[in-house]
């Protein structure tokens, strides 16, 4: 095995050894899977739904071409890294790879592809591997590059505490140097990560094949595991940046819900009474059409426009807090608000009204109080119009500030509901009868083509 050991900026880049197996696994469980969009989209339980990969990890490391990074400031010795306890603290990055015979690339497949019992036991994880298998086997690398082996990058993970320091790119550079020293002529990988895509693109990797995730048909089930998933693109105002549930959730919990008069009026506790949004945001972000604004000096998210895609073929689906009695009972106060919005939209069929097959529905618009009054919200809506292009747009608004934005941008006002007059269809009460808010009187439904 060719030795790699590089010390830079308080970090040590080196070969992974079998003693690192548990440390690498703990890093994956803590940092890789929870931040991988595919896992979030499929609502995979970590580590239960990926436990099979724990048993396969030693075989990957045994190939001798994986690299890890240690935080040298901790003074941790290599032998200590074998401990599960110190794993996530001492390893800040890992780059496992394997050497593969390309002529057998599609014949020697992952056990989740060849073992039906394992595939059934780990159904969600196996669906991901079938998708990557479908993508990789569409290209004959041996014929294309006239080589018989390569380094195959299996996953790249950097601890969030050390992200954006160039560690991921440096690992790839060192992996390529290692491959050259041991006469491996080609490096290959499949990825659904925009962060990884930027690395490979900047290092002149050839983009050989792409797969729109929403169009992938599982060869086993015949279904589309994430039929609502858009192509992996996140649109941003400042620069490409992933709007994660944790980042958007924090902004909503501290700036959106507490400042929305309806929530405090109902005596809602934050974030307990709006915890449902944590799950809902996963699905919304999955559509890939949400926008954010960040402060370039601090990296702090200061505004967001969360949007989702609705299709004629799916019909007019109601929000889970309206359609699911169990969820409504679990979040009784929050469900009142969604029943009011459901009454506002009523029987209005936007698909028929505008002869549209696809609608971008604006879900949440929030700007940090520290940056209010600077036109950020209006700019977010304008960018959303550019993203939507020929799609139909739908939005509901309750504050005068947002109504001015939609009126100013020539949205059609389709319906208006006087909030104090709303009668809850569940118990016949008028929950907002005594509502008195300077900025809140009516809720309106807007649309624009």
N, C-alpha and C positions, 0 to 999 in steps of 0.2 A: 504494500500500500504506500502510495506517495504521501509524504507528510506535509500537511498544511498547518502552519502556525503563524499568524500575523497579529501583532499588537498595534492597535490604532485607537486613539481617542478614548483611552480607558477601557477598551474592549479587547477580547482575545478571540480571534477567529481560528478555529482548529477543526481537525477531523472529529467526527462523532465516533464514539466507541460503543461497544455493547453495554458498558457501564452507564451510558447516558440514556438508555432506553426508557426508563421510567420518567426521567427528567423531561425528555422530549415529549412523551405522552401527556404528562401533566401540562406542559406548555400548550399542546394542541387542544386539550380539554378546556383550558382556561382562556386561551387567546384565539385559536384558529376556528374551531367549529362555531362558537357563539357569534363570531363576527363574519361568518361565511353566509352570504345571502341565500344560497341554495338551501342550507340547513334551516335558516329562519323561515323561508317560504314554505318548506315542507313541514314546519313545526316539529322538527326533530328534537327528541329528548336527549340531552347531553349529560352523561356519556352513554346512556343505555342504547341508543339507536346507532352508535358508532363503535360499540365495544369490540366488535369483530376486528376492527383495524388495530386495536391494541395488541391482539395476538399476532398480527401480521407485521407489526413494526420491527421486531428484531430481524426479520428476514431482509427488510429494506436496509437497515443499518449494517448488516453483515456484508453487504456488497462493498463497503469500504470507501464509498465516494460521497457520503453525506457530510455536511459541515454544520457546526454549531458555533454559537457566539457566547462567550461568557462575559459577565461584568467583572472586570479585574479589580474594581474598587472594593468588592466584597471580600477579597482575599481568599475566596473559596478554592479549595484544591479539587483536582479532577475526581478523586475518589469520592468526594462528598456529593458530586453531581448524581451519583447512582441513587441517592435518597429521594423518595417521592416528596418529602417535606421541603427540601431545598430546591426542588426542580424549578418551580415557577419563579422563584426569587433569583436564582443564579444564572439560569439560561434565559437570555433575552431574545434569541433568535435561533431558528433551525432551518436547514435546507436539506431534507432527506432526498436522495436520488437513487436510482438503480441503473445498472448497465443492462440493456436489453438487446437480444438478437433481433434485428429488425425483420429478418425474413420470417420470424415466428411471431411477429407482433400481434397479429389478430388470432393466432391459434393458441398461444400461451396467455390466456386472459386471467383477469382477477378472479379469485374464488367466488365472489359475489355474482359473477357472470356465468360461471360454469357449474356451481353447486346449487341446485334448486332448493335444497333444504336451508342452506345459509341465506339464500335470496329471500325465502319466505320469512325467516326469522328476523332479517334486517331489511324489510321491504322498502323503507324510505331510502336508506343508504344505497341499496342495490339499484334503485331507480336512478340515482345520481351517477353511479358507475356505468349503467347502461347508456346514459346520455353521452358521457365522455367516450365510451367505447364506440358509439355510433359516429362521433365526431372524428376520432383518431383513425378509425379503420377506413375512413373515406379517402385517406391519402396513403399511397405506397411510398414510404420514405426510402426504402432500400433502392427502389427503381429511380426515384426522383433525384437522390443525392449520390447514388452508386456507392453506398457504404453498407457494411454488414452489422454495425453496432453503433450505439449512441448512449449518451447519458440522458435519462428521462427524468425530468424534474417532477416529483410527485406532489409536493406542496411546499409553499413558502410562507412562513409565519414570523412576524416580528411582534414582540410584546408591545401593547399599546403605549406603555410608559416610555418606550424607546422608538416610537414611530416617527417618521419624517426626518430621520437623521441619515438617510442613505444606506442604512444597514442592509436592507433587502437587495438593493442593487449591488452592493459590495459583495454579498454572498454569491450572487450570480456570476460576478466577475471572477471570483476565486474558484468557483466551480468550473468555469470555462478554462481557467489556467490549469486546474487539476486535470481536466479531461485532455488537454493538449499534452501534458507531461506523460500521461499513460496511454497516449496514442489512440484516444477515442475521438473520431473525426466530427461527431455531430451531437448537438444538444437539442432536445425536444421537450415540449410541455403542452398541456392543455390547461386553460384557466378560464374562470368566469369572473375573475377579480379585475376591476379597472386599475387598481394599484399595480398589480403584476403586469397587466397589459402595457402600461406606460413604461415599465422597466424594460420589457422585451422589445418594445417598439424603439426605445431610445438606444438600444444596443444592437439594432439592425437585425433582429430575428426576422425571418420570413413569416408572414401571416399566410398560412396555407389553407385554412378552412375556418368558416364561422358557422354557427348554428343559432338560429333564433329560438330561444328557449320555449317560447309559447307555441312553437310549431313542432316541437319534438313529440313524436308518437312512440310511447313505450312499446317495444316489440313483444313484451310479455303480457301486458294488460290490454294493449290497444288503446289506452287512454292517454290523456295529456296531463302529466302530473301537476303542472302549473299552467293551465290553459289561459289564465288571465295575465300571465307574466309578459311584460313588454321586453323588448330587446334591452340588454344590460346597458342602459345609458342613463346617466343622471345629469340633468340640466341645472346649471348653477349660474349665478350672476357674476360672482367675482372670479371664480376659477373652478375647474373640475374638482368636485369634492363630494364624498358620499354623505348623504343626509341619513344618519343612522337613527334607529328608534331611541337610543339613549340621548342623542343630541337634541332631536326634535321633541322628545318626551319631556326633557328638562325645561325647554323653552315654553311648552304648553302648560306644564304644571306650575311654573312660576310667573308666567306673563299672560297666558290666554285665559285659562279658567278663572283665576281669581279676579280678573278685570272684566269678565263677562257678567253683567248684572244679574242674569237669570240664575247663575250658579250660586252666588252668595245669597240671593233672595230666598232660594230653597233651602238654605242652611247646609250646603254641601261641604263635606270635609275633603281636603286635598292632601294627597292624591287618591285617598281611599275610594271616594265616590265616583271617581272618573278612571279607575284602574282599568276599565274595559278598553280605554283608548290605547293602552300598551299593545294589546293584540290587534286592534283595528289599524294602528299605525303601521304595523308590519305589512299588512295587506295593501295599504295605501302606498307606502314607499316602494313596494314591489312593482307597482305599475311603471315606475321610472319617469314620471312626468311632474314630480314635485320639485320646487325650487327653494333655494335658501340664499340668505345674505350673511356673510361673515365679516367681521372686522379683520382686515389683513394684518394688523399689528399684533392682535392677540389670538386670532384664530377662533374667537368666540362667535357662535351663531347668534345673530341679532334680529333675524326675521325669517319667516318661512311661509310658503304657500303650498299646502298639502293638497294634492289633487289625485283623482283616480279616474280610470276609464270604465265607462259603462257601454254595453253593446246591445243593439236591438235584439239579437238572438238570445240573450240571457233574460229578456223580459224586464218588467219594472220590479226589481227586487227591493223589498223593504229592508231597512236597517235591522240588524239582529236584536237590538233593544226594543224594537217594535214587533218583530215577527216571532221572537222566541220568548215565551212566558217565563221560562226559568231564568234567562239572562235579565229580563225586565224586573223580576222579583229580587234578583241579586243586586241590581243597581236601580232601586225604585225612583230616586230623585232624578237621576240622569235620564232615565227612560221617559220621564214626563216631557223633557225638552225635545227628545226625538219624536215623540208622538205628536207634539205641536208642529214640528217641521214636516212630519208625514201628512198632517192635515193640510198644511200649506200647499204642498205639491199635489195632493189629492189625485184626481184622475187625469191630470195634464200629461199627455203623451208627447214628449219632446221629439221622439223619433218620427212620429207621424206629422207633427206640427211643422217641423223643419225639414222633413224628408231626409233624415240623417240616419246612418247606421251606427255611428259611434258618437258618444258624448263624453267630454271631459268634465267631470263634476268637481267643482272647487269645494273642498271639505273644511279646511281651516286656513285662516289668514291671521298671522300674528307678527307683531313687531315689538321688540323690547321697549319698555317704557323709556329707557335712557336714550333711545334713538327715534322716538315718536316725533311727528310733525316735520319730517324731512323728506316726505314724498316717497319713502321706501315702499310702503304698501302699494301705492299706485304703480310704481315701477315693477313690482313683482307681478301684478296683474297684467301689465303690458307685456312682460316677458312670457307670461303664460299664454297670451294671445298668439305670440310668435311660435311657441311650441305647438299649440293646437293647430295652427294653420287652417285647414279646411274642416276641422271637426266642429261639432256643435258644442257650445259651452253652457253649463248650467251652474248656478250658484244661488245660495240663500244668504240673506243678509239681515242682521238685526240692529246694527249700530248706524247712526247717522253718518259717521265718517266713511264707512265702507259703502253705504248707499250713494254718497256723493261721488265716490270713485266709479261705481258701475253706471250711474246716470251720466257722468261726464264722458265715459267711454262708449256711450250709446248702446248699452245693453237694453234689451226689451224687458220691461217689468210686467210679468205675467200674472202675478197674484200678490195680494197684500192681506195680512192677518193682523188684526188689532190684538196684541198679546193679552191684555186683561180680559178680553172676551173669549179666550180659548177655553173650551169645555173638554176636559179629559174624557175620552171615550171609555176608559176603564172604570171609573167610579162616578162620572158625571159631575165632578167638582170643577171649580174654576181656580186652579192653583196660583194664577198670577193676578187675581182680581184686585189685590191691593198693591200691586207693583207700582212704584213711583220712582222713575229713573229719568233724569234729564236727557240721557243719550239713548233711551230705549223706550219705544212705544209700539212700533209695528215691526213685524218680520216680513220680508219680501222675497219673492222668487224672481230671479233674473235669468235671462238666457241671451246668447248672442251667437250668430253664425258668421 
